[in-house]
Amino acid sequence: MANPKRKWSKARTARHRSNWKLSVPGLVECPQCHTLKLGHKVCKACGYYKGREIVKTSEA
Ligand SMILES: [Zn+2]
């Protein structure tokens, strides 16, 4: 069987590997205080998650 050496070129693989994780660190903007927070986690700045206050912050 004649098999192709590789499916994608080295350049394409390198490009893919170099940038796949840059935009997916799990960071989202908090809708409450608009700071960057971890996705699917309670915001550490304001204690909000899904529009409700989950963790009481010291100032409130
Ligand atoms: Zn917040």
N, CA, C, O and the ligand as a Tripos MOL2 file, in Angstrom:
@<TRIPOS>MOLECULE
protein
  241   239    61     0     0
PROTEIN
NO_CHARGES

@<TRIPOS>ATOM
      1 N           0.8470   -1.2100    0.0000 N.3       1 MET1
      2 CA          0.0000    0.0000    0.0000 C.3       1 MET1
      3 C           0.8720    1.2450    0.0000 C.2       1 MET1
      4 O           1.8230    1.3550    0.7730 O.2       1 MET1
      5 N           0.5410    2.1560   -0.8570 N.am      2 ALA2
      6 CA          1.2830    3.4150   -0.8870 C.3       2 ALA2
      7 C           0.6540    4.3980    0.0890 C.2       2 ALA2
      8 O          -0.4560    4.8940   -0.1070 O.2       2 ALA2
      9 N           1.4000    4.6510    1.1300 N.am      3 ASN3
     10 CA          0.8740    5.5850    2.1210 C.3       3 ASN3
     11 C           1.5540    6.9430    1.9920 C.2       3 ASN3
     12 O           2.7640    7.0350    1.7870 O.2       3 ASN3
     13 N           0.7670    7.9680    2.1120 N.am      4 PRO4
     14 CA          1.3920    9.2950    2.1410 C.3       4 PRO4
     15 C           2.2090    9.4330    3.4210 C.2       4 PRO4
     16 O           1.8170    8.9340    4.4750 O.2       4 PRO4
     17 N           3.3240   10.1000    3.3210 N.am      5 LYS5
     18 CA          4.2360   10.2070    4.4510 C.3       5 LYS5
     19 C           3.5520   10.9040    5.6330 C.2       5 LYS5
     20 O           3.6450   10.4530    6.7750 O.2       5 LYS5
     21 N           2.8870   11.9740    5.3430 N.am      6 ARG6
     22 CA          2.1640   12.6700    6.4060 C.3       6 ARG6
     23 C           0.8900   13.3000    5.8620 C.2       6 ARG6
     24 O           0.7620   13.5810    4.6700 O.2       6 ARG6
     25 N          -0.0400   13.5090    6.7750 N.am      7 LYS7
     26 CA         -1.3170   14.0810    6.3540 C.3       7 LYS7
     27 C          -1.1930   15.5740    6.0870 C.2       7 LYS7
     28 O          -1.7270   16.0990    5.1100 O.2       7 LYS7
     29 N          -0.4600   16.2520    6.9990 N.am      8 TRP8
     30 CA         -0.2680   17.6890    6.8210 C.3       8 TRP8
     31 C           1.2110   18.0050    6.7650 C.2       8 TRP8
     32 O           2.0410   17.2360    7.2500 O.2       8 TRP8
     33 N           1.5280   19.1210    6.1800 N.am      9 SER9
     34 CA          2.9210   19.5120    6.0730 C.3       9 SER9
     35 C           3.4770   19.8820    7.4460 C.2       9 SER9
     36 O           2.7240   20.1630    8.3770 O.2       9 SER9
     37 N           4.8100   19.8770    7.5570 N.am     10 LYS10
     38 CA          5.4520   20.2660    8.8130 C.3      10 LYS10
     39 C           5.0600   21.6930    9.1790 C.2      10 LYS10
     40 O           4.8380   22.0120   10.3470 O.2      10 LYS10
     41 N           4.9800   22.5360    8.1660 N.am     11 ALA11
     42 CA          4.6500   23.9420    8.4210 C.3      11 ALA11
     43 C           3.2600   24.0640    9.0130 C.2      11 ALA11
     44 O           3.0410   24.8310    9.9510 O.2      11 ALA11
     45 N           2.3380   23.3200    8.4740 N.am     12 ARG12
     46 CA          0.9680   23.3930    8.9710 C.3      12 ARG12
     47 C           0.8780   22.8630   10.4030 C.2      12 ARG12
     48 O           0.1770   23.4310   11.2390 O.2      12 ARG12
     49 N           1.5860   21.7810   10.6730 N.am     13 THR13
     50 CA          1.5790   21.2180   12.0250 C.3      13 THR13
     51 C           2.1940   22.1990   13.0170 C.2      13 THR13
     52 O           1.6850   22.3810   14.1220 O.2      13 THR13
     53 N           3.2970   22.8290   12.6070 N.am     14 ALA14
     54 CA          3.9710   23.7730   13.4940 C.3      14 ALA14
     55 C           3.0800   24.9720   13.7770 C.2      14 ALA14
     56 O           3.0140   25.4580   14.9060 O.2      14 ALA14
     57 N           2.4010   25.4390   12.7530 N.am     15 ARG15
     58 CA          1.5120   26.5840   12.9050 C.3      15 ARG15
     59 C           0.3850   26.2300   13.8690 C.2      15 ARG15
     60 O           0.0280   27.0080   14.7530 O.2      15 ARG15
     61 N          -0.1540   25.0500   13.6750 N.am     16 HIS16
     62 CA         -1.2520   24.5750   14.5060 C.3      16 HIS16
     63 C          -0.8200   24.4430   15.9650 C.2      16 HIS16
     64 O          -1.5430   24.8530   16.8720 O.2      16 HIS16
     65 N           0.3410   23.8790   16.1800 N.am     17 ARG17
     66 CA          0.8090   23.6660   17.5480 C.3      17 ARG17
     67 C           1.1940   24.9670   18.2280 C.2      17 ARG17
     68 O           1.0940   25.1020   19.4470 O.2      17 ARG17
     69 N           1.6340   25.9170   17.4280 N.am     18 SER18
     70 CA          2.1270   27.1510   18.0270 C.3      18 SER18
     71 C           0.9980   28.0260   18.5490 C.2      18 SER18
     72 O           1.2190   28.8460   19.4390 O.2      18 SER18
     73 N          -0.1890   27.8710   18.0220 N.am     19 ASN19
     74 CA         -1.2180   28.8310   18.4280 C.3      19 ASN19
     75 C          -2.5040   28.2040   18.9520 C.2      19 ASN19
     76 O          -3.4870   28.9180   19.1470 O.2      19 ASN19
     77 N          -2.5310   26.9220   19.1810 N.am     20 TRP20
     78 CA         -3.8240   26.3290   19.5410 C.3      20 TRP20
     79 C          -4.2740   26.7040   20.9370 C.2      20 TRP20
     80 O          -5.4720   26.7280   21.2160 O.2      20 TRP20
     81 N          -3.3210   26.9980   21.8260 N.am     21 LYS21
     82 CA         -3.7150   27.2090   23.2110 C.3      21 LYS21
     83 C          -3.7870   28.6910   23.6040 C.2      21 LYS21
     84 O          -4.1770   29.0280   24.7220 O.2      21 LYS21
     85 N          -3.4120   29.5490   22.6910 N.am     22 LEU22
     86 CA         -3.3380   30.9650   23.0420 C.3      22 LEU22
     87 C          -4.6940   31.5350   23.4200 C.2      22 LEU22
     88 O          -4.8010   32.3520   24.3340 O.2      22 LEU22
     89 N          -5.7150   31.1060   22.7220 N.am     23 SER23
     90 CA         -7.0180   31.7140   22.9560 C.3      23 SER23
     91 C          -7.9100   30.8600   23.8520 C.2      23 SER23
     92 O          -9.0560   31.2270   24.1110 O.2      23 SER23
     93 N          -7.3990   29.7270   24.3250 N.am     24 VAL24
     94 CA         -8.2370   28.8420   25.1170 C.3      24 VAL24
     95 C          -7.6280   28.5530   26.4820 C.2      24 VAL24
     96 O          -7.3810   27.3890   26.7970 O.2      24 VAL24
     97 N          -7.3800   29.5600   27.2960 N.am     25 PRO25
     98 CA         -6.8980   29.3000   28.6380 C.3      25 PRO25
     99 C          -8.0230   29.1960   29.6520 C.2      25 PRO25
    100 O          -7.7740   29.1200   30.8550 O.2      25 PRO25
    101 N          -9.2460   29.1930   29.1760 N.am     26 GLY26
    102 CA        -10.3930   29.1050   30.0780 C.3      26 GLY26
    103 C         -10.7330   30.4140   30.7540 C.2      26 GLY26
    104 O         -11.4590   30.4430   31.7470 O.2      26 GLY26
    105 N         -10.2050   31.4960   30.2110 N.am     27 LEU27
    106 CA        -10.4900   32.8010   30.7920 C.3      27 LEU27
    107 C         -11.6810   33.4490   30.1030 C.2      27 LEU27
    108 O         -11.7480   33.5090   28.8750 O.2      27 LEU27
    109 N         -12.6090   33.9270   30.9030 N.am     28 VAL28
    110 CA        -13.7380   34.6720   30.3600 C.3      28 VAL28
    111 C         -13.8720   35.9750   31.1430 C.2      28 VAL28
    112 O         -13.3190   36.1300   32.2320 O.2      28 VAL28
    113 N         -14.6180   36.9020   30.5600 N.am     29 GLU29
    114 CA        -14.8180   38.1550   31.2600 C.3      29 GLU29
    115 C         -16.0100   38.0340   32.1880 C.2      29 GLU29
    116 O         -17.0750   37.5690   31.7810 O.2      29 GLU29
    117 N         -15.8360   38.4470   33.4290 N.am     30 CYS30
    118 CA        -16.9210   38.4100   34.3850 C.3      30 CYS30
    119 C         -18.0160   39.3930   33.9800 C.2      30 CYS30
    120 O         -17.7280   40.5680   33.7510 O.2      30 CYS30
    121 N         -19.2580   38.9380   33.8870 N.am     31 PRO31
    122 CA        -20.3390   39.8440   33.4980 C.3      31 PRO31
    123 C         -20.6510   40.8700   34.5720 C.2      31 PRO31
    124 O         -21.2860   41.8900   34.3040 O.2      31 PRO31
    125 N         -20.2020   40.5950   35.7840 N.am     32 GLN32
    126 CA        -20.5100   41.4780   36.9040 C.3      32 GLN32
    127 C         -19.5070   42.6200   37.0240 C.2      32 GLN32
    128 O         -19.8850   43.7900   37.0600 O.2      32 GLN32
    129 N         -18.2140   42.2650   37.0870 N.am     33 CYS33
    130 CA        -17.2020   43.2880   37.3250 C.3      33 CYS33
    131 C         -16.2450   43.4480   36.1440 C.2      33 CYS33
    132 O         -15.3440   44.2850   36.1780 O.2      33 CYS33
    133 N         -16.4440   42.6420   35.1020 N.am     34 HIS34
    134 CA        -15.7120   42.7730   33.8410 C.3      34 HIS34
    135 C         -14.2080   42.6050   33.9830 C.2      34 HIS34
    136 O         -13.4370   43.1760   33.2120 O.2      34 HIS34
    137 N         -13.7990   41.8310   34.9590 N.am     35 THR35
    138 CA        -12.4010   41.4430   34.9930 C.3      35 THR35
    139 C         -12.3000   40.0410   34.4140 C.2      35 THR35
    140 O         -13.3050   39.3400   34.2990 O.2      35 THR35
    141 N         -11.1000   39.6350   34.0530 N.am     36 LEU36
    142 CA        -10.9260   38.2940   33.5310 C.3      36 LEU36
    143 C         -10.9690   37.2900   34.6720 C.2      36 LEU36
    144 O         -10.2760   37.4420   35.6780 O.2      36 LEU36
    145 N         -11.7910   36.2660   34.5000 N.am     37 LYS37
    146 CA        -11.8690   35.2280   35.5170 C.3      37 LYS37
    147 C         -11.8210   33.8770   34.8340 C.2      37 LYS37
    148 O         -11.9260   33.7890   33.6100 O.2      37 LYS37
    149 N         -11.6630   32.8280   35.6170 N.am     38 LEU38
    150 CA        -11.6670   31.4900   35.0550 C.3      38 LEU38
    151 C         -13.0930   31.0910   34.7130 C.2      38 LEU38
    152 O         -14.0210   31.3330   35.4840 O.2      38 LEU38
    153 N         -13.2530   30.4810   33.5530 N.am     39 GLY39
    154 CA        -14.5700   30.0520   33.1460 C.3      39 GLY39
    155 C         -15.0990   28.9560   34.0540 C.2      39 GLY39
    156 O         -14.3240   28.1500   34.5690 O.2      39 GLY39
    157 N         -16.4050   28.9170   34.2550 N.am     40 HIS40
    158 CA        -17.0710   27.9120   35.0860 C.3      40 HIS40
    159 C         -16.6150   27.9570   36.5400 C.2      40 HIS40
    160 O         -16.7310   26.9760   37.2740 O.2      40 HIS40
    161 N         -16.0960   29.1110   36.9370 N.am     41 LYS41
    162 CA        -15.6920   29.2820   38.3350 C.3      41 LYS41
    163 C         -16.2990   30.5820   38.8570 C.2      41 LYS41
    164 O         -16.5990   31.4960   38.0900 O.2      41 LYS41
    165 N         -16.4710   30.6430   40.1600 N.am     42 VAL42
    166 CA        -16.9330   31.8810   40.7770 C.3      42 VAL42
    167 C         -15.8630   32.9530   40.6010 C.2      42 VAL42
    168 O         -14.6710   32.6970   40.7720 O.2      42 VAL42
    169 N         -16.3100   34.1500   40.2600 N.am     43 CYS43
    170 CA        -15.3680   35.2510   40.0890 C.3      43 CYS43
    171 C         -14.7220   35.5830   41.4220 C.2      43 CYS43
    172 O         -15.4070   35.7450   42.4320 O.2      43 CYS43
    173 N         -13.3950   35.6840   41.4190 N.am     44 LYS44
    174 CA        -12.6990   35.9460   42.6750 C.3      44 LYS44
    175 C         -12.7910   37.4080   43.0730 C.2      44 LYS44
    176 O         -12.6240   37.7580   44.2410 O.2      44 LYS44
    177 N         -13.0570   38.2530   42.0970 N.am     45 ALA45
    178 CA        -13.1020   39.6890   42.3930 C.3      45 ALA45
    179 C         -14.4190   40.0830   43.0430 C.2      45 ALA45
    180 O         -14.4260   40.8390   44.0150 O.2      45 ALA45
    181 N         -15.5400   39.5780   42.5180 N.am     46 CYS46
    182 CA        -16.8340   40.0210   43.0380 C.3      46 CYS46
    183 C         -17.6480   38.8700   43.6340 C.2      46 CYS46
    184 O         -18.6870   39.1060   44.2490 O.2      46 CYS46
    185 N         -17.1920   37.6420   43.4600 N.am     47 GLY47
    186 CA        -17.8950   36.5150   44.0640 C.3      47 GLY47
    187 C         -19.1580   36.1030   43.3400 C.2      47 GLY47
    188 O         -19.9790   35.3770   43.9000 O.2      47 GLY47
    189 N         -19.3340   36.5540   42.0980 N.am     48 TYR48
    190 CA        -20.5480   36.2320   41.3630 C.3      48 TYR48
    191 C         -20.3300   35.0610   40.4140 C.2      48 TYR48
    192 O         -19.2530   34.8800   39.8440 O.2      48 TYR48
    193 N         -21.3760   34.2840   40.2670 N.am     49 TYR49
    194 CA        -21.3860   33.2360   39.2490 C.3      49 TYR49
    195 C         -22.8130   33.0450   38.7610 C.2      49 TYR49
    196 O         -23.7360   32.9100   39.5640 O.2      49 TYR49
    197 N         -22.9910   33.0350   37.4690 N.am     50 LYS50
    198 CA        -24.3090   32.8910   36.8460 C.3      50 LYS50
    199 C         -25.3070   33.9400   37.3570 C.2      50 LYS50
    200 O         -26.4800   33.6440   37.5840 O.2      50 LYS50
    201 N         -24.8150   35.1600   37.5280 N.am     51 GLY51
    202 CA        -25.7020   36.2620   37.8720 C.3      51 GLY51
    203 C         -26.0910   36.3310   39.3360 C.2      51 GLY51
    204 O         -26.8840   37.1870   39.7280 O.2      51 GLY51
    205 N         -25.5380   35.4320   40.1540 N.am     52 ARG52
    206 CA        -25.8670   35.4800   41.5760 C.3      52 ARG52
    207 C         -24.5920   35.5890   42.3920 C.2      52 ARG52
    208 O         -23.5230   35.1720   41.9440 O.2      52 ARG52
    209 N         -24.7020   36.1450   43.5770 N.am     53 GLU53
    210 CA        -23.5380   36.2390   44.4200 C.3      53 GLU53
    211 C         -23.3850   34.9230   45.1690 C.2      53 GLU53
    212 O         -24.2450   34.5470   45.9650 O.2      53 GLU53
    213 N         -22.2970   34.2360   44.9090 N.am     54 ILE54
    214 CA        -22.0720   32.9350   45.5210 C.3      54 ILE54
    215 C         -21.1810   33.0850   46.7510 C.2      54 ILE54
    216 O         -21.4610   32.5460   47.8220 O.2      54 ILE54
    217 N         -20.0990   33.8370   46.5590 N.am     55 VAL55
    218 CA        -19.1480   34.0210   47.6460 C.3      55 VAL55
    219 C         -19.2560   35.4590   48.1360 C.2      55 VAL55
    220 O         -19.1920   36.4050   47.3510 O.2      55 VAL55
    221 N         -19.4170   35.6010   49.4130 N.am     56 LYS56
    222 CA        -19.4910   36.9510   49.9820 C.3      56 LYS56
    223 C         -18.1090   37.5860   49.9650 C.2      56 LYS56
    224 O         -17.1510   37.0500   50.5230 O.2      56 LYS56
    225 N         -18.0300   38.7190   49.3250 N.am     57 THR57
    226 CA        -16.7690   39.4320   49.3370 C.3      57 THR57
    227 C         -16.7290   40.3600   50.5560 C.2      57 THR57
    228 O         -17.7600   40.6870   51.1450 O.2      57 THR57
    229 N         -15.5330   40.7630   50.9100 N.am     58 SER58
    230 CA        -15.3510   41.4950   52.1530 C.3      58 SER58
    231 C         -16.0400   42.8590   52.1380 C.2      58 SER58
    232 O         -16.4570   43.3690   53.1780 O.2      58 SER58
    233 N         -16.1520   43.4430   50.9350 N.am     59 GLU59
    234 CA        -16.6930   44.7960   50.8810 C.3      59 GLU59
    235 C         -18.2310   44.8290   50.9550 C.2      59 GLU59
    236 O         -18.8130   45.8560   51.3050 O.2      59 GLU59
    237 N         -18.8690   43.7310   50.6340 N.am     60 ALA60
    238 CA        -20.3320   43.7550   50.5760 C.3      60 ALA60
    239 C         -20.9670   43.4920   51.9370 C.2      60 ALA60
    240 O         -22.1920   43.4800   52.0550 O.2      60 ALA60
    241 ZN        -16.6130   39.5230   38.8880 Zn       61 ZN61
@<TRIPOS>BOND
     1     1     2 1
     2     2     3 1
     3     3     4 2
     4     3     5 am
     5     5     6 1
     6     6     7 1
     7     7     8 2
     8     7     9 am
     9     9    10 1
    10    10    11 1
    11    11    12 2
    12    11    13 am
    13    13    14 1
    14    14    15 1
    15    15    16 2
    16    15    17 am
    17    17    18 1
    18    18    19 1
    19    19    20 2
    20    19    21 am
    21    21    22 1
    22    22    23 1
    23    23    24 2
    24    23    25 am
    25    25    26 1
    26    26    27 1
    27    27    28 2
    28    27    29 am
    29    29    30 1
    30    30    31 1
    31    31    32 2
    32    31    33 am
    33    33    34 1
    34    34    35 1
    35    35    36 2
    36    35    37 am
    37    37    38 1
    38    38    39 1
    39    39    40 2
    40    39    41 am
    41    41    42 1
    42    42    43 1
    43    43    44 2
    44    43    45 am
    45    45    46 1
    46    46    47 1
    47    47    48 2
    48    47    49 am
    49    49    50 1
    50    50    51 1
    51    51    52 2
    52    51    53 am
    53    53    54 1
    54    54    55 1
    55    55    56 2
    56    55    57 am
    57    57    58 1
    58    58    59 1
    59    59    60 2
    60    59    61 am
    61    61    62 1
    62    62    63 1
    63    63    64 2
    64    63    65 am
    65    65    66 1
    66    66    67 1
    67    67    68 2
    68    67    69 am
    69    69    70 1
    70    70    71 1
    71    71    72 2
    72    71    73 am
    73    73    74 1
    74    74    75 1
    75    75    76 2
    76    75    77 am
    77    77    78 1
    78    78    79 1
    79    79    80 2
    80    79    81 am
    81    81    82 1
    82    82    83 1
    83    83    84 2
    84    83    85 am
    85    85    86 1
    86    86    87 1
    87    87    88 2
    88    87    89 am
    89    89    90 1
    90    90    91 1
    91    91    92 2
    92    91    93 am
    93    93    94 1
    94    94    95 1
    95    95    96 2
    96    95    97 am
    97    97    98 1
    98    98    99 1
    99    99   100 2
   100    99   101 am
   101   101   102 1
   102   102   103 1
   103   103   104 2
   104   103   105 am
   105   105   106 1
   106   106   107 1
   107   107   108 2
   108   107   109 am
   109   109   110 1
   110   110   111 1
   111   111   112 2
   112   111   113 am
   113   113   114 1
   114   114   115 1
   115   115   116 2
   116   115   117 am
   117   117   118 1
   118   118   119 1
   119   119   120 2
   120   119   121 am
   121   121   122 1
   122   122   123 1
   123   123   124 2
   124   123   125 am
   125   125   126 1
   126   126   127 1
   127   127   128 2
   128   127   129 am
   129   129   130 1
   130   130   131 1
   131   131   132 2
   132   131   133 am
   133   133   134 1
   134   134   135 1
   135   135   136 2
   136   135   137 am
   137   137   138 1
   138   138   139 1
   139   139   140 2
   140   139   141 am
   141   141   142 1
   142   142   143 1
   143   143   144 2
   144   143   145 am
   145   145   146 1
   146   146   147 1
   147   147   148 2
   148   147   149 am
   149   149   150 1
   150   150   151 1
   151   151   152 2
   152   151   153 am
   153   153   154 1
   154   154   155 1
   155   155   156 2
   156   155   157 am
   157   157   158 1
   158   158   159 1
   159   159   160 2
   160   159   161 am
   161   161   162 1
   162   162   163 1
   163   163   164 2
   164   163   165 am
   165   165   166 1
   166   166   167 1
   167   167   168 2
   168   167   169 am
   169   169   170 1
   170   170   171 1
   171   171   172 2
   172   171   173 am
   173   173   174 1
   174   174   175 1
   175   175   176 2
   176   175   177 am
   177   177   178 1
   178   178   179 1
   179   179   180 2
   180   179   181 am
   181   181   182 1
   182   182   183 1
   183   183   184 2
   184   183   185 am
   185   185   186 1
   186   186   187 1
   187   187   188 2
   188   187   189 am
   189   189   190 1
   190   190   191 1
   191   191   192 2
   192   191   193 am
   193   193   194 1
   194   194   195 1
   195   195   196 2
   196   195   197 am
   197   197   198 1
   198   198   199 1
   199   199   200 2
   200   199   201 am
   201   201   202 1
   202   202   203 1
   203   203   204 2
   204   203   205 am
   205   205   206 1
   206   206   207 1
   207   207   208 2
   208   207   209 am
   209   209   210 1
   210   210   211 1
   211   211   212 2
   212   211   213 am
   213   213   214 1
   214   214   215 1
   215   215   216 2
   216   215   217 am
   217   217   218 1
   218   218   219 1
   219   219   220 2
   220   219   221 am
   221   221   222 1
   222   222   223 1
   223   223   224 2
   224   223   225 am
   225   225   226 1
   226   226   227 1
   227   227   228 2
   228   227   229 am
   229   229   230 1
   230   230   231 1
   231   231   232 2
   232   231   233 am
   233   233   234 1
   234   234   235 1
   235   235   236 2
   236   235   237 am
   237   237   238 1
   238   238   239 1
   239   239   240 2
@<TRIPOS>SUBSTRUCTURE
     1 MET1         2 RESIDUE 1 A MET
     2 ALA2         6 RESIDUE 1 A ALA
     3 ASN3        10 RESIDUE 1 A ASN
     4 PRO4        14 RESIDUE 1 A PRO
     5 LYS5        18 RESIDUE 1 A LYS
     6 ARG6        22 RESIDUE 1 A ARG
     7 LYS7        26 RESIDUE 1 A LYS
     8 TRP8        30 RESIDUE 1 A TRP
     9 SER9        34 RESIDUE 1 A SER
    10 LYS10       38 RESIDUE 1 A LYS
    11 ALA11       42 RESIDUE 1 A ALA
    12 ARG12       46 RESIDUE 1 A ARG
    13 THR13       50 RESIDUE 1 A THR
    14 ALA14       54 RESIDUE 1 A ALA
    15 ARG15       58 RESIDUE 1 A ARG
    16 HIS16       62 RESIDUE 1 A HIS
    17 ARG17       66 RESIDUE 1 A ARG
    18 SER18       70 RESIDUE 1 A SER
    19 ASN19       74 RESIDUE 1 A ASN
    20 TRP20       78 RESIDUE 1 A TRP
    21 LYS21       82 RESIDUE 1 A LYS
    22 LEU22       86 RESIDUE 1 A LEU
    23 SER23       90 RESIDUE 1 A SER
    24 VAL24       94 RESIDUE 1 A VAL
    25 PRO25       98 RESIDUE 1 A PRO
    26 GLY26      102 RESIDUE 1 A GLY
    27 LEU27      106 RESIDUE 1 A LEU
    28 VAL28      110 RESIDUE 1 A VAL
    29 GLU29      114 RESIDUE 1 A GLU
    30 CYS30      118 RESIDUE 1 A CYS
    31 PRO31      122 RESIDUE 1 A PRO
    32 GLN32      126 RESIDUE 1 A GLN
    33 CYS33      130 RESIDUE 1 A CYS
    34 HIS34      134 RESIDUE 1 A HIS
    35 THR35      138 RESIDUE 1 A THR
    36 LEU36      142 RESIDUE 1 A LEU
    37 LYS37      146 RESIDUE 1 A LYS
    38 LEU38      150 RESIDUE 1 A LEU
    39 GLY39      154 RESIDUE 1 A GLY
    40 HIS40      158 RESIDUE 1 A HIS
    41 LYS41      162 RESIDUE 1 A LYS
    42 VAL42      166 RESIDUE 1 A VAL
    43 CYS43      170 RESIDUE 1 A CYS
    44 LYS44      174 RESIDUE 1 A LYS
    45 ALA45      178 RESIDUE 1 A ALA
    46 CYS46      182 RESIDUE 1 A CYS
    47 GLY47      186 RESIDUE 1 A GLY
    48 TYR48      190 RESIDUE 1 A TYR
    49 TYR49      194 RESIDUE 1 A TYR
    50 LYS50      198 RESIDUE 1 A LYS
    51 GLY51      202 RESIDUE 1 A GLY
    52 ARG52      206 RESIDUE 1 A ARG
    53 GLU53      210 RESIDUE 1 A GLU
    54 ILE54      214 RESIDUE 1 A ILE
    55 VAL55      218 RESIDUE 1 A VAL
    56 LYS56      222 RESIDUE 1 A LYS
    57 THR57      226 RESIDUE 1 A THR
    58 SER58      230 RESIDUE 1 A SER
    59 GLU59      234 RESIDUE 1 A GLU
    60 ALA60      238 RESIDUE 1 A ALA
    61 ZN61       241 GROUP 0 **** ****
